[in-house]
C-alpha cells in the first residue's frame, strides 16, 4: 500500500511528491489517507492556496471557478472545500488515481497564467496610453519569428525618428514567478537577436513593471545582456530610451 515515513506524515495523511511542478517551479505534493479499503488522494487545498498567493484578490472570478470545475470533470476528481481529491477504491490502481489528481492540480495551477495575462494586459494598456500621449508611433502585440522558427509576440513595436524598438513588458504579482518571467523574456530576445543587427537594427527594451518590489537584481541583470532595461516607475527615462539616437 503506502510506506508511511515519519517525515512525510501530515496528520493522518502521507505526503507523496509528484513529478509535476507549479508554474514557479515548486513541486506539486499530494497526500494520501487510508480509511479501511479506500485511499483518499488529496492536495489538501495547496493548489488553490498557491493560486491565492499569486493574486491580489482572494476571490476567484466566475471564469476561474468554471475552469477549475472543468479540470475536475476532465480528470474525474472532486473539488471539496478548496481541495482537489479522488478516492482509490478496491480494484483501482493507486498510481492512476494519484496521476489524475496530480494532473488536475497542474491544470488548475495554470490559472496563474490568466492572472499574469490580466496583469500584463492592464500595464500594457497604461504603456499604450503613455506612448500615445508622447506621440510615439507603435504597434501592439506584433509577432516576430525567431531563428529557431518559434514565433514571439512583442508587447510593442515602437517607431521614432532615430530608431525602432521592440518592447517586452515584464509584469507579475508574485515574487516566486518573477525569475521565470525574466527567463522567458531573455529567451525571446536571444531567439530574436538576428533583428538587432544591420542598418535598420531593432533595439530591444525590457520594461519592468516595478510598482511592487518583487524583482531581484539578477532579474534585471539577466535581460540587460541582450536588451536595454527600463522601469515603468521612471516613464521619462523609458521615453528617452525609445527616442535616443543609436
N, C-alpha and C positions, 0 to 999 in steps of 0.2 A: 504494500500500500504506500504509505508515505513515511520516510525516515525522519523522525522528529529530532532535530538538532536544537539544543537549548538556545543557541544564539539566533535561531530563526523563528522562535516561538513568539507570537504576538497574542497574548491571552490564550484562547482556545484555537487559534489559527497557526498554521505552519506556513512560513514565507516560502515562496517559490520565485526565483529570479528568472525572468524570461529573456529571450534574445531581442525583444522589442525595445525600442527607445522612444522616449518623449522627444518632441522637437528640439529641446535644449540639450539632448544627449544623455539625460538620466535614464537609467533602466526602469522599465515597467515591471513592477513586482506584483505578484498575485498571492492570494492567501487561501489555504485550504482548511476546512473544518470538517472533521469526521463526526457524523451523527448516525450511529447504527450502521446500516448498509449504504447510506448516502453520504457523499462527499460534496460539500458546497464550496465552489471556487468563486472567489470574490476579489475585487480590487480594493475593498474597504473604503470606497469613495476617494481613493488617492488621485484618480484621473480627474474627476470633477474638482477636487481640491486644487490640483495643479493648474487647471484652467482658470480658477478664480484668482490665482496669483498673477495671471498674465493680463488681467483686465482691471481697469479702474472701477468698473461696476460689478456688483455681486450678483446681479440678476441676469439670467440667461434670456436672450431675446426669443420670441416665438420661433424664429427660423432656426436658431441654435438648438432649441428644445426638440424641434422636429428632426433635425439631423441626428441628434442623439437617439431618438426613437427609431429612426431608420437604421442606424448602426446596430441597435439591439435586435431588430427584426431580421436584418440580414444575417447576423451571426447566431441567431437563436438563443439569445440570452435575455435576462430580466434586468430592468432598471428599477431599483428599490432604494428609496431614501438616499439617493445620490450614488448608490453602489451599482457597479456592473457585476452581475453574478449569474451563475448557472449551476445546476445540480448534476453530479455524476451518479447515476443510479446503477444498480447491479446489471451487468451485461454491457455497460458502456466503458469505453477506454478513457481513463482519466486524462491521458495526454491530449486527446482530441478536445475534451471539454476545456482544458487549460488553454489550448490553442485558440479556441473560439472566443474565450473571454479576453485573451491577450490581444487578438486581432481587433476586437471591439474597442478595447481601451486605446489601441493605436489609432483607430479611425476617429474616436471621439477626441483624442488629444490633437488631432489635425485641425480641430476647430480653431486652434491658435492662429492658423494661417488666415482665418476670416477676421480675427481680431486685428492681426497685423495689417491685413488689407484695408480694413476700415481706418486704422491709424494713418497708414501711408496715404490713403485717399484724402483724408482730412488735411494733412500737412501739404500734400501736393496741390490741393485747391488753394491753400494760402500762398504757396510759391507762385502758382499761376497768376493769382491776383497781383502779387508783387511785381512779377515780370511785366504784366500789362500796364501797371501804374508807372513803371520805369520805361515803358515803351520799347521793350525788347521784343524782337520777333522770335517766336518759339512754336514748337510743335510738341504736343504731349503724347506719351506712350508710343514712341517711334520704335519700330522693331528693326534690328540690325542682325545680320548673320555673322557669327564668329568664325574664326579659322577652322574650328572643329566641325562646322556645319550647323551647330546649335544656334537657334535664334534667341537673342536677348532683347528685352524691351527696356529702353532708356526712358526714365520718367520725363525728361525734357531734352529736346534738341534746340539750342538757343543760338540765334544769329546776331552778330554785332558787326560794326564797321571793320573791326580788325580780325576777328576770328569767329569760329563756330565751336560750340561746346556741347558735349553730351553730359547731362547731369543725372546722377542717381541720388535719390533721397533715401537716407538711412534712418529708419524710424521703427521703434518697438517700445512697448510698455514694460518690458521685462529685462532685467539686467542679465539673467542667465542666457537669454536668447540673443543678446546684443552681439556677441562674438560671432555667432552663426550668420547674422545679417552682414557683418563686415566681411566674413569669408565669402559669402555669396556675391557681394559687390566686387571683391577682389577677383573672383573667378570670371566675372563679366568683363572687367577691364583687361584681364590677361587675354581672354579669348578675342576681344575686340581690338587688341593692341595694334593690329595692322592698319587701323584707321588713324593712328596717331603719327603716321609718317607721310611725307610728300608735301608738295606746295600748299595743299588745302587740308593740312592735318587738322584733325579734331582734337580739342582739349578735353580731357576727362576731369569732371568735377564731382567729388563726393561730398554731398551736402548733409551734414549730421543734424537731425532734429534733437537739439540738446536742451530742450525745455526741462527734461528730467535728468538727473545726474546718474545715468546708467552706463555711460560709455567709459571704458578703461583706456589708458594711454596706448595700450597695444592695439586697440581697435583703430585708433587714428593712424598709428604707425603702419598698420597692415595695409591700408589702402593708399597711403601717401607715397608709396613706392611707385605707383602707376597712375596716380591722379593728384589733383590739387584739392586739398581738404578745406572745406568751408563749414562754418557753423551758422545755423539758422538764427541764432540769437544775435548775430552780427550781420544784418542784411546789407549794410553799406559795403562791407568787405566782400560779401558774396557778389554784389553788383560789380565791384572793382575787378574781381577775378574774371568775370564774364567779359568785361569791357577792355581790359588792358591789352596792349599790343604784344604780339608774340616776341 
